[in-house]
Amino acid sequence: FAPHKQYSQFSGLVGLPDYVAAKEGTPGSVIFEIFADGVLAWSSGARRSGEPAIPFTVSLAGVDRLELVVKPAGSEITNCHAVWVNPELKGP
């Protein structure tokens, strides 16, 4: 996403959906990352199915490019369903 320095903040919640925790088999585990102009601005650390969503807030002051990344927290990708909840861009 290209905010073109028009926003001051990006916030919301991240987590794995409830239906993943109810599935049999390997529990999901992912890491959420936010990059601002190619620099890591925030990381959730490993988030697992069944855990509550956690909030994030990132400053976008002077940022031209915002990138949202989700990657498996381990070698298994089964049940790695990621959700960005209520993402919000705030103006200057």
KAKA-V115060 format. One record per residue. RES is the residue in three letters. PSI is psi in whole degrees, -180 to 180 (* if undefined). Layout:
# KAKA-V115060
{{RES;PSI} {RES;PSI}}
This chain:
# KAKA-V115060
{{PHE;141} {ALA;95} {PRO;-12} {HIS;41} {LYS;24} {GLN;-5} {TYR;152} {SER;-22} {GLN;147} {PHE;129} {SER;167} {GLY;-154} {LEU;154} {VAL;151} {GLY;-176} {LEU;141} {PRO;153} {ASP;-35} {TYR;-22} {VAL;-40} {ALA;-29} {ALA;-13} {LYS;147} {GLU;156} {GLY;-155} {THR;126} {PRO;148} {GLY;151} {SER;118} {VAL;166} {ILE;128} {PHE;137} {GLU;146} {ILE;126} {PHE;136} {ALA;115} {ASP;40} {GLY;0} {VAL;134} {LEU;118} {ALA;-23} {TRP;143} {SER;138} {SER;-18} {GLY;-179} {ALA;127} {ARG;135} {ARG;154} {SER;142} {GLY;-16} {GLU;150} {PRO;156} {ALA;151} {ILE;150} {PRO;157} {PHE;151} {THR;129} {VAL;134} {SER;136} {LEU;16} {ALA;118} {GLY;9} {VAL;132} {ASP;-27} {ARG;129} {LEU;128} {GLU;129} {LEU;127} {VAL;139} {VAL;131} {LYS;155} {PRO;143} {ALA;-11} {GLY;-160} {SER;-14} {GLU;135} {ILE;-1} {THR;133} {ASN;23} {CYS;68} {HIS;121} {ALA;145} {VAL;128} {TRP;117} {VAL;131} {ASN;51} {PRO;138} {GLU;130} {LEU;129} {LYS;139} {GLY;-180} {PRO;*}}
